Amino acid sequence: MLLRNSIKFLIYHLNIYRSCFSGLIIHIININYSSTNTRGTMGKPMTKGDIVGALAEKMSATKRASSDFLDALVELAYTEAKNDFTIPGLGKITVVERQKRKGRNPSTGKEITIPAKKVVKFKVSKKLQDAVFPPKKK
């Protein structure tokens, strides 16, 4: 009798969980389907493979040539960033000197001095800003 009641209990709860999981799986499939079809504000970010594929299609070139172009552009940005590197229509990479400043050690709360250092910054071009967020019409 105990075994029979335990089996009924398990079957009952498995049916409840199955309906919950099937709804959850359908929801996940819908999210993944919509994010792979559109690359809008809620889509996944493009991977390097996606970028290489899009460049290859746009330039009517092979993916290998597009990958080499992208790697060369990135390498050029690395070497020229010290002198400011501008990608027309995208933005400008610069090196900026941060001044020393006061901060707090998060674990102790003690005030500390953060030393001056150089950091790399990227300034988005006006053209890119307007393309992503069009200016409002007056």
Number of C-alpha atoms within 10 A of each C-alpha: 6 7 8 9 10 11 12 12 11 12 12 11 11 12 11 11 12 11 11 11 12 11 12 12 12 11 12 12 12 11 13 13 12 15 16 12 10 11 12 11 9 10 15 14 12 11 9 11 12 11 15 21 18 15 19 18 13 10 12 10 12 14 18 12 14 22 18 13 15 16 12 12 12 12 12 12 18 12 11 14 18 13 11 16 18 18 12 10 13 15 17 17 21 18 15 13 11 12 10 11 10 9 12 12 10 8 6 7 9 9 11 11 11 13 10 11 10 10 10 12 13 15 11 15 16 12 14 14 14 11 11 10 9 10 9 6 4 3
